[in-house]
Amino acid sequence: MTFPGLDRIEALARNLDGWQRELAGKMAELEDSSAEGVSDSGLVRVTASADGTIVSTDVNARAMRFDSYTLAEEFTAAAKRAQEAAAARVRELVGEVMADAPGADQPHPDRY
C-alpha cells in the first residue's frame, strides 16, 4: 500500500540537509550585513545592522552649521533610511531562502 504524499516527504527529507546548510549561510550573511542611510543634505550618514540597531553615525563638519532642529531632522532621516535599507536586505535574504526551501515549488495540497 502506498501513502499519498510519501514521495514528497521523502524528497523533502533528502533536500533538508542542503537547505539547512544554505539557511545557516544566509543567517551568517544576515548577521554580518548592515545598511547605510544618508540625510537629504548628504552630511549625515547612519549605518544600521540587520535588526535595525544603529551601529554608527558620521557627521560632516559642515552639518554643525545647522540649527539643532535641522540637525535632528537630518539624523532622523538618515537613520530611517538606514533601517529601511536593512529591513529590505532582510526581506531579500529571507525571500532567497524561502524560494529555495524544499517543496517551495510544490503547491500546497489544501490550496486551489
Secondary structure in CASP SS format (residue, H / E / C, confidence):
PFRMAT SS
TARGET T0000
AUTHOR 0000-0000-0000
METHOD secondary structure of the structure
MODEL  1
M C 1.00
T C 1.00
F C 1.00
P C 1.00
G C 1.00
L H 1.00
D H 1.00
R H 1.00
I H 1.00
E H 1.00
A H 1.00
L H 1.00
A H 1.00
R H 1.00
N H 1.00
L H 1.00
D H 1.00
G H 1.00
W H 1.00
Q H 1.00
R H 1.00
E H 1.00
L H 1.00
A H 1.00
G H 1.00
K H 1.00
M H 1.00
A H 1.00
E H 1.00
L H 1.00
E H 1.00
D H 1.00
S C 1.00
S E 1.00
A E 1.00
E E 1.00
G E 1.00
V E 1.00
S C 1.00
D C 1.00
S C 1.00
G C 1.00
L C 1.00
V E 1.00
R E 1.00
V E 1.00
T E 1.00
A E 1.00
S E 1.00
A C 1.00
D C 1.00
G C 1.00
T C 1.00
I E 1.00
V E 1.00
S E 1.00
T E 1.00
D E 1.00
V E 1.00
N C 1.00
A H 1.00
R H 1.00
A H 1.00
M H 1.00
R H 1.00
F C 1.00
D C 1.00
S H 1.00
Y H 1.00
T H 1.00
L H 1.00
A H 1.00
E H 1.00
E H 1.00
F H 1.00
T H 1.00
A H 1.00
A H 1.00
A H 1.00
K H 1.00
R H 1.00
A H 1.00
Q H 1.00
E H 1.00
A H 1.00
A H 1.00
A H 1.00
A H 1.00
R H 1.00
V H 1.00
R H 1.00
E H 1.00
L H 1.00
V H 1.00
G H 1.00
E H 1.00
V H 1.00
M H 1.00
A H 1.00
D C 1.00
A C 1.00
P C 1.00
G C 1.00
A C 1.00
D C 1.00
Q C 1.00
P C 1.00
H C 1.00
P C 1.00
D C 1.00
R C 1.00
Y C 1.00
END
